[in-house]
């Protein structure tokens, strides 16, 4: 006999399993854990371009901060 239950684990990681009718309590039961992997949403080209530009701007700011900490002016390196 095969039965399937979908269980969402609580934060404490403990679960309760309801044994379906028809299963013998004397026979072993195999529990299989399969983690659901949601489908990856692909970005359209415009979204990807926007994200790349946003990351590039953030990296420029970070680089300017690092150069300033190293006593080098950002204009000296073309920023």
Secondary structure, DSSP 8 states (H G I E B T S, - for coil): ----------TT--------TT--TTS-----------------HHHHHHHHHHHHHHHHHHHHHHHHHTT--GGGGT-
